[in-house]
Amino acid sequence: MRLCPQCGSAGKNNGTILNEYPLLNCRQCGFVFADLSQEQSINANFNYSCPSMTVYEQSQTYLDDLWFESVAKKLSLRTGKGRVLDIGCGNGLLLSKFKKLGWDCYGLDVSDWSEYYAKKYDFTLFKNEIEANEIPAGFFDLAVSTSTLEHLFDPKEHLMSIINVLKPGGTLYIAGVPNFNSVSVRLGVSKFHYNKPPAHANYFTPESIYNLIKRMKKFHKLKYIKINTYGVPESFLVYDTFKNSWRKNKKSSIADKKSKIYTPIAANTKIISNYNNRLFGFVKAISSLLVNINYFLGRLFYLGDKIETIIIKDSQL
């Protein structure tokens, strides 16, 4: 039986079984985690049966693009520009937003395809896990970790390693961590969509993620900790409908472009271009509004779908 990844104590079955893996409650600190082996966790998170391009094309939409854009802008306003590290950078979409805002961008991802995206978006890539301690201490002004902490067999060591590479006064932003205290989980109606073992090994609440961060204070001085939730639980039902429609329209648009023969009339081209620009602006405004509404509704009473955390390292070390 797996021991608690926070405090190392034994766990007890809490009666929940996801994807044939029981969830355990730590007898000492109460943290909830999946009963799986490190090998099972690694195999689930680092082996893929299809090419990376397919993975991201199937999972990301224009709403993800807008979300990452909003994250980059929000953090830039909060911290100013400097060196940023994205842990588990994947296809580099978030780093591409930071790059446009003038950041010096670095990504960390062990996947085979990450090198392609590093060249595409022109960021420096680290290929080993951050726990390898190959990145100089105190190097980054900002580190971001989105949808990563829930996957890790040892989140405590991972978090310590991230804080170590921050400069004094540097900021760590964590987001996309599923909230095991969301209103849908509490009511027993959660589908645990994209939130099952063996890919997900940990089940955080705002309280348990705060307790994990408190353990970091034994090794690092932390000036500021802020934890929120965001997103409407079970909103994937709407999101998946949008995603399927978006993919279908994208394929249709590509097919239409290939099948049409355009007449090079400058006046008509200009009219069409202006119309498309206005239409795109309208679609972006509506989509941004939906992203913000979904985000802020999930802030209420810490019952939202995901957990968002900001940590600032003490500048006086």
C-alpha positions, 0 to 999 in steps of 0.5 A: 500500500502506498504511503502518504506523499505528504507526511509518509504515514499509512493510509486507509481506504476511503471507499472511493474507487476510480478506474479500479484504483482505491483512494486512500486517506492519510491516517495522520494528515488526511491527504487523499491519494491513489493507491498505486506504485511509482512504476504505474504512475510513471508508465501512465504519465510518460508513455503515449500511444499516439503522436504529440500533435494528435494529443494536443489537437484533440485536447486544446481549443481556442478557449485554452489559448485565451486562458493561457493568454490571460494567465501570462498577462495576469502574472506579467502585471503582478511580477514584471518581466524576467526569466520564466520557467514552465514546468511540464511545458508540453506544446509550449502554448503558455510560453508562447504567450509569455514570449509575446509579452517580452519574457525570457522563456524556459520550459521543462518537459521530458517528452520526446516532442518538446524539442519541436515546440521549443524550436517553434516558439523559441524557448530554452528547454530542459529535458530532465525532471526538475528533481534532478537539480540541474537548474541553477538555484535562484535563477528564475523570477517566475515559475509556472506549473499548470495541471502537473502536481496531481500527476506526481508520485512525490509532489513534496520533492517536486515543489521543493525543487521548484522553489529552489530555482526561484530567485529571492522574491520570485513567484511560483504560480500553480493552476489546473489542479483538480479540487477534491473539495469541489461542490460536485465531489462533495455532492457525490456527482462528480464524473472525475473527468480526466481525473482518474488514476493511474495518470492522477496520483494525488487528490488535493483540496485547498487545505491539503495543498496549503499543508503541503506548502507549509512543509516547504517552510522548513527548507525555504522562507516563503513571504506570501501564499494565496490559494483560490479555486476557480472554474465551474465543476463538471463544466467539461460537459459544455467544454467538450461540446465546444471542443467537438464543434470547434474541431469539426469547424476547423476541419470544415474550414480547412477543407473549404479553403482547399476546395475554393479558387480565389479571384485576386481582386484587391477590393473584394479581398480588403472587404473580406479581410475587414469583415473577418477581422471584425468577426474574429474580434467579436468571437474573441470578446465573447469567448474571453467573457465565457472564460472569465465567467467560468473562472470567477464562478468557481472562486466562491467558497473554495468549491470550484473545479480547480485549485490556483496557488501563488507563492512568493519566496522571501526576498530576505534570505 
